Amino acid sequence: MDRYPPIAEHGLVGDLQTAALVSSHGVVDWFAAPRFDSPSIFAALLDHDGGGYFRLAPDDPGISCRQLYYPDTAVLVTRFMSTDGVGEVLDWMPPERTGVPTDRHTLVRAVRVVRGTVRFALECRPRFDYGRASHELDPSPAGAVFRSPAITAHLRTTGIPVVRDGRDVVGEVVLNVGESAAAVLTVCAPDGPAPPEADADAVTEQLWEAVDFWQRWVRHSHYRGRWSEMVNRSAITLKLLTYAPSGAPVAAATMGLPEQVGGERNWDYRYAWVRDGSLSVRALLDLGFVDEAIAFTHWLGDRLRQDNGEEALRIMYRVDGEPLLTEEILPHFEGYRGSYPVRLGNAAAGQLQLDIYGEALYALSEGREVGVQAGYRGWQVVARTLDWLADRWDRPDEGIWETRGGRQDFTYSRVMCWAAFDRGLRLAADLSRPADTARWTGARDTILEQVMERGWNESEQAFVQYYGGGVLDASLLLIPRVGFLAPKDPGWLTTLDAMDRTLVSDSLVYRYDPAASPDGLRGSEGTFSLCTFLYVDALARAGRLRMARYTFEKMLTYANHVGLFAEEIGPSGEQLGNFPQAFTHLSLITAARTLDEALDRARAEERR
């Protein structure tokens, strides 16, 4: 087994409260429970020796592995092919449908042989609390119980006898064509009741229940465009990354995966960013997933109502809305392929990022079209927030990319403050709500004039990252989407040209050039997949359809074998950063929708 398989060599399974990664060699090397942001149980991706893993796969080193999802589901199928036979492991987590937080979560691993004979080996080696907590083992022929101070894991097997191996268990089984077995891991509170013994019929029933759940959910999608398979997979991925009890999406399922192998840009992304969630509302509504969009807008409204200290809103929260995200380093973890340090928590939670107010109002205004209408008390919160922002938008901040090199007057932050007042004014008019519209209008217009004067670089003929600078920034690709400028405005088109010259590499887009705009961190990073899809969206809106479609099609070739994207693409086409990345998948959906509509309009015009 590769100590550290490529980041892209994984599929994702989850139950809408937490998730696990399964490598294409049948290893669960990341799993945290009971929530996305809980301590890990398996974290071999961050430290092979000390992180823990759960392997269920043939021992044959010459075996060929393939992985796919059962169509339109989150049931992952890993196939193992050899001269002696073909076997499969089906991984899934029964979806938690109650919408109530629970400490009990189950990962099911079903094994079957479809040709010949295959010998499967099992290793279950949990390492609780990021490998910091010890555990007691109570083995039995049909499984084992792993007891740690904060959580207990019950392993139940059918047809796979296991034995003690130190503080872990191992086992093996030889299956012939048509035969099957299963290993079911259930985690719960230490004093929680034990799960029932594993039963082959019950496992089969759970499998088809999971298949039915996901296929019924996907059928709600309105998308019938050119890229249905990729859009549906992205929608399922966004659903998997959303904490159902609160409606809050996490940025990614993992922590600590590097933006540069061996580098220090290794962050914990298992939290809910206001920005990411707000921009996902439009993507979900475009596909017809109204319930998910509504759930997030309610979560967002609750965040605006709570005490956020000096600011009206924080940039990120835990999935339950708790704002405390203290960052610490796990010194005992070596990091993915030596990418140290591994950070737990996220210090960026304390940063000032003014763009979040624009994204929050953008989400609330988008939700308006499906009946998400704040009551009078809710509107008072929105109005109070904009009144507060009217006195505080003109401040340097850390910006969308959470740089650690000091505050600047970031152009994107100003653009999104403009969007906050613009959407607030629209809502006030549409809903006939009381508001200090003169004040909001004044702030909106002042911001626009300031950006046009100070965010523009005459020599570059482009809007730049921050006032007085000359660095291009891909976050500004959202300018036409939020309506700050028309998609074919001359100044915007020359900005697109400048980005193409400086930020685009073989259709892939960098966020910015760290060498030209130091961000306080060592090392480099790959191209940012979110930005590539934003580039497609902007190209399509500008009428540059040939380039937009070619860029989009090329970007799809960087998806992994099951259609998932991490945060970035490295120099050799490898996926980098936390995985899978919600921002990437929501921007894929919006780019596909925009491009579809633009191509359809162009075709209709040709027929006239």
N, C-alpha and C positions, 0 to 999 in steps of 0.2 A: 504494500500500500504506500503510495506517495505520502510522505509526511505532511506536505502542504500541497494539496491539489490546486490547480488554477481556480481562482475565485469563480470563474464562469462555469466550472464543472459541477454545478449544483442545481437542484430543483428546490422549490419551496413548498412546504405543506403547513397548514395551520387550522385553527378552530375559531378564529375571529376574536381571540383574546391573547393568543401567543402563537409562535411559529417556530419551525425547525428547518434547517438546511440538511439536505441529503445529497451526498456526492454521487457522481455517476459510477462510483465503485461500491455503492451500497452502504456508505458510512454516514451516520448522523453525527456531524462534527460541530453543530451549533444548535443549542436548544436552551431557552431560558423559560422559567415558569415560576409563578402562575400567570405573569403578564409579560408583554414584550420587554418591559424595562426592569424585569426582575433579575436576580442573580442567575448566572448560568448553571446548568446541570451538565451539559456537554459543550466544551469550548476548545476542542482540539484544533480548530482553525486559528486560534490565537496562541496556543502552546500545545504541541502534539503530545509531549510527555506529561504535562500537568493539567491539561484542560478537560480531559475525559471525552469519550466517544462511545457510540453504539454501532457496531458493525454486524451486518448480516449479509453474507456474500460467499461465493465459492472461494476456495483457497488456491485454485489453479492460477499460477502467474501468467499463463498464456491465454487466459480467457479474454474475450472481446465484450466490451460493455456498451450498452446503448440505453438512452433514457428518453422518456416521453411522458406527456400527460394523457390520461384517459380523456377523450375528446370533451372539451368545454367543461372541465372539472379541475379541481385541485387535488386529484388523486394521481400520485406520481408512480410511474411504472419504470423500474430499472431492470433491463434485460441482460442476461449473461449467456454468451454463446461460446460453445467449445465443440470439439470433435465428438465428445461423449454425449452432449445434450444441450438443451436450452432451458434455462430457468428464469423466473421472474420474481422480483420483490415488489409488492404494491405497498406504498406508504401513504397514509392519510391520517388526519385527525378528525374525529367526528365533530361537525360544526356545533358550536355552542349557540343554541337558538333562543334561549330565554332572555338574552340581553342583560342578564344579571351577573355581576362579577362572581367568579367562583375560583376556589383554590384547587379544583380537581380537573385535570386535563389528561387526555389519553392520546398516545401515539400508537397506531396500529401498523404492524409490519407483517404482511401476509406473503408467504412463499409458495410458489407452485412451479412444477416442471411441465413444460409443454412438448418437449421432445427428449427422448433418451433418458439418461440418468445424470443427476447433478448432486454433488456433495456440498452442502452449505455449512459454513462455520458461523457461529454467533459469539460475539464478545460484547458484553455490556459493562462499561467502565465509567460510571458517573463520577464527577468531581464537583461537589456542590459548592455554591457561593464562589464562583470563579476559581475553584481549586483551593479555596482557603479553609473550607470546613471539612472535618473528618466525618466518616460515617461508619455505622455498624452494618454488618451483613447477616441476614438470616436466609440461607439458601434452602431450596427444596428441589426435588427432581422436576417439578413442574414450574419452577421459577425461582424468584428470590425477592426479598424485601431489603431495600437500602434505606437506612434510617440516619438522617442528619438532624442537627438541632432545629432547623427551620422548615424542613420539607422531607417527606418520605416518598420514595419511588417504589412501586410494586411492579415487578416483572412477572407476567403470566405467559406461559407457552403452551402450545398444543403441538405435540409431535416432535418437540425439540428438547431432549433432556439436557439439563445444565448442571455444572459442578462448580465448586468454589475454585477461584484462582486468586489467592491473596484476599483482597477486599472486593474482588469483582467476581463475575461468573463467566464461564465459557461453555460452549456446547457445539454439537454438530449433528447433522442429520443427512442421510442419503435418501433422496426422493427419486422415484421413477415417474415416467410420463403419466399425467393425470393425478398424481399425488400432491398434497399440499400440507402446509403447517403454518404456524403463526407465532409471533411474539408481540405481546401487548404490554406497553409500559404506561402505567398510570401514576401521575404525581398528585399528591394531596398534602394537606396539613398533617403534622405528626400525629395528631389525635383523631384524624379522619378515619372513617370506616374503610376496611379493606375492600377492594373491588372483587367481584365474583371471579371464580376460576375461568380461564379462557375456554371458549367453546367454539368449535369450528363453524357450527351453524350460525352462532351469534356473530362471528367475525364476518361471514358472508353477508348476513343481513345488514350489518353496519356499513359494509362496502357499498351496497346498492342504495342504501339510504343517503350516503354521502354523494354518490353519483347523481342521484335524483335531485338532491338539494342544489348542487352547483348547476346542473343543466337547466333546472327550472329558473334559477336566478338569471343565468345568461340569456334565456329566452325573453327577458324583459327589455333587452337592448334594442334600441331603434336603429342601430347602425347596420346599413346594408351596402356599404361602400366597397371600394376596391381592396381593402386590406382587412377584411373581417376577422381572419384568424389572429392576426397580431393585435388588433384592437380588442377583441374578446379576451385574449390572454392578458393584455394590460389591465383590462377592467377587473378580471379575476384577481390579479396581483394587487391592485389597489384595495379590493375588498379584503384580501388576506392580510393586508397591512393596516387595517382599520380595527381599532378596539371597539367592539360592538356595544359594550355597556355605555360608553360615552359618545360614540360617533367620531372620536378623534383618530386621524390617521397618523402612524409613525412615519418618519422619513425613510427608514429602512429597517430590515429585520435584525441587523447585526451592529456590532460595535468594533472599532479597532482595525478594520480592514484598510490597508494603506492606499493613499492616492499615488504613492510612489514606493515600490518595494524597497525596503530598507530605510525609508524616510520617516519623518516625524509627524506627517499630516494624517494622523490616525484618530478619528473622532468617534464618539458614541452617538449614533443616530436613532436610537430607539425611543424617541420622544416626538411630541406633536408640535410642529412648527406652525404658527399662525399663517405664514406665507404659503407653505406647501398645501395646507388644508384648504386655504381660501381659494387658491388657483385650481384645486381639484373640483370645486363646486361646479364650475362651468363644464369641465370634462364629463362629470357624472350626469349633469342635466342634459348635455348633448346626446348622451347615450340612452337616456330615459330612466336612469337610476335615481328617482326622485327621493326615495326614503333616505338614502345615504347622504344626499346633498342637504336635506332638511336636518338630519341628525347633526351634521357638522355645524350648520348655522346656529342651531340651538346651543351646541357646545361653545361656539364662539361668543354668542350672546352672554352666556354665563361667565365667560372670562372677562368680558367688558364690565360686568356688574361687580366682580370681586375686587378686593383691595390688591392692587398691583404695585403698591409703593409709590414712588415718585412719578412713575409713568402710568398712563391710562391702560396700557396693555404691555405684556411681556412678549418676547419673540417666540418663546417656546415653553412648553409645560409637559409634565408627565401626563400619561394618558387619562388619568382621573382628574386633571386640572391642577394638581399640586405644582407650585412653581419652583420648588427647591431642587436644584440640579447641580449640586456641588461637584466639581471635577477633581478626581484623584487619579493617581497612576498605580497600576497593578505591577509592582516591581518584580514579582515572581513569574510573570508571563513574558516569554521572549518575543512575542508578537509574530504575526504571520510572516514566515520566511525571514525572521529577524527584524521585523519592522517595529522597533521599540521607540517610544513607550506605548503601552496599551493604556488608553484613558477610559475611565469609568465616570459617567456624568459628563456635563458639558459646560465649561466656563463661559461659553458664548451666551448662555442664558442671561447673564448680567449685562450684556452689551446694549447700546442704544442703536436701534435700527428703525428709522422713521418710516421706511417704506411699508411696514406692516399695517399702518393705519389705512393706506390706500388699498391694500389687499383685503383687509377686513371689510371695508365698505364695499369693495368690488363684490365680495362673496354675498354680502347681505342684499345688495341690489340685484345680483343674479338670482338669488333665491326668491325674490319678489315675484318673478314670473310664474312660479308654481305655488303661489299662495303662502309663502313664508313671510308673513306680515307681522312685524312687531306690534304688540299692543301698546297702549299709551305709555305704560311704565317702561316698556322696552325701548320705545322711541325716545323717551327722556334720556335713557342711557346713551343712545347714539348721538343725540343732540349735545349732551354734556361732553361727550368725547370730542366732537368736532369743535365745540367752543373752547375746550382745553387746547386742542391742536392749533387753533387759530393764533394762539400766543406763543407756540413752541415749535412750529415746523422749521423755522429758520435757524437750525443748529447743525454743526458738524456731527457726524455719527460714524459708526463702524461699517455701515453699509450691508448690502444683501449678502456679500460673500464672507462676512464675519472675520474680516482681516484682523490681525493682531499687531498692526503696525502704526496705530494711531488714527484718530478721527480726521475725516475730511468732509468737505461739502460735496457729497456724492450726488451726481446728477440724477441717478435712478431714484434715490430717496426723495428728491424734490418732485420728480415726475409722479411718484405714487402719492405724495401728499396732495398734489394737484388732483389726482384721481379720487382721493378721499373726499375732498370738498365737492368735486363734480358729481360724484355719486350721491353724496348727502343732499345736495340741492335737488337732484332728480327725485330722490325718495320723498323729500319734503313736499315737492309739487305733486307727485303722483298720489301720495297718501293724504294730502291736505293736512299736514302736521305743522304745529307751531315750530318756528326755527328763526334764528337770527340770520336770515338769508343774505342780508346786506353785508354782514361781516364775513360770512362764508364766501360770498361772491368776490369780495375784495381780496381775501386770501388766495382764492383760486386764481384770480387774474394776475395778482402780484407774482405768484409762483411761476406762471407761464412766462411772463415777461422776463423774470430773472433767469429762468432756464434758457430761454432763447438768446439772452445776452451773454450770460456767464458760462453756460454749459456748452456753448458752441466754440469750436476751434477753427479759426479761419484758414490756417495753413493746412490742416487735415481735411477741411471741408466736411466736418463731422461733429456730432455731439460726442463728448468725451466723458471719461469716468468721473472726474470731479472738476470743480471749477478751477480754471487756471492751468489745468494739466493738458497733456497731449496724448494720454493713454486711452485706447479704445476699450470698451467694456460691453460684453455680450448681453448683460442684463437689459441694456437699452433696446434690445430686440422686442421688448414688450410695449414700446411706445405706440405703435399703431394698434395693437390689440386693445389697449385701454382708451384709445381715442385722443391721446395727447396731440398727435399729428396724424394727418391723413396718410394712408399707406403709400400714396404716390406723390407726397409732398417733395419738392425738389431737394430740400435740406435733408429729408429722410433718405431719399434715394442715394445721395452722395455719402451719407453715413453708412448705408449698406455697402456701397462700393469700398469705402475705407475699411470696413470690417472684413470684407472679402480679401483685401490685400494683406491685412495684418493679423487677423484672428483665425482665418480659415485655412486648414491644411487638408487637402484631398477630401473636401466636403465636411470634415470634422471641425468643430469650433471650440477654441479655447475661451475661457471666461475673460481673461485679460493676460497681460504679460507681466509676471511677477518681477522680472528683472527691471522692467521700466517703472513699475509701481510696487515697491517693496511692501510685502504684507506681514512682515515680522516673523516669518517662518523660513527654515532652511529647506533646500531642495526644490524640486519642481513637481508638476502634476501633469496628468494627461488632458486630452480634450474633454470637455464637459458635455455629456450626452444630452442633458436638458437643453443646453445652448444650441446644439445641432438641430434639435427639433424646433426650437424657437426660431432658428434661422430659416427652416423650411416654411414655417408659418408666415414669417415676414416676407419671404420671397414670393409666396403664393399671393399674399395680399397686394404685393407690388406688381403683380402681373407677370413675374418672371417664372413662368410655369415650367419651362423645360429644365431650368436649373433646379427649381424646387422639387420636381418629381425625381430627377436623377439623384439629388442629394438625399431625399427620403429613402429611395430604394437602396442606395449605397449604405445608408445608416442601418437599415434593417439587416444587412449582412453581418453586422457586428453583434446582433443578438446571440445569446447562447443557444444551445441545442434544443432548449424547451421554450425559447422566446423571451427570456428574461435579460434585463440590463442592470448592470451596476451603475455607479455614479459617473465613471470616466472610462475612456478608452486610451490605452497606452500606446507607445510608439510602434509596437509590433502588432497592434490590433487586440491586445489582451485587455480584459476588463479589470478595472481598478476601483478601489473604494468599497464602501458598504453595499450590501447586496441582499435582495434586489432593491433598487432605489425608486421610491414612489414618485418623486419629481420627474424622473426620466419617463416613467410609464404614463403619467398624466399628460406630459407634453407630447408624447407619441400620439395619444388620442386626439388632442387638440390639433396637432399638425395634420393628422390624417383627415380629420373633419374639414379643416380649412382647405386643404389641397383637393379633396373630393369636390367640394362645392365650387372651387375655382375652375377645376377641369370640366365639371358639368356645365358651368356657365359658358366657358370657351367653346365647348362642343355645340351648345345651343346656338351661340352666335354664328358659328360656321354654317349651321343649317339654314340660317335665315337668307 
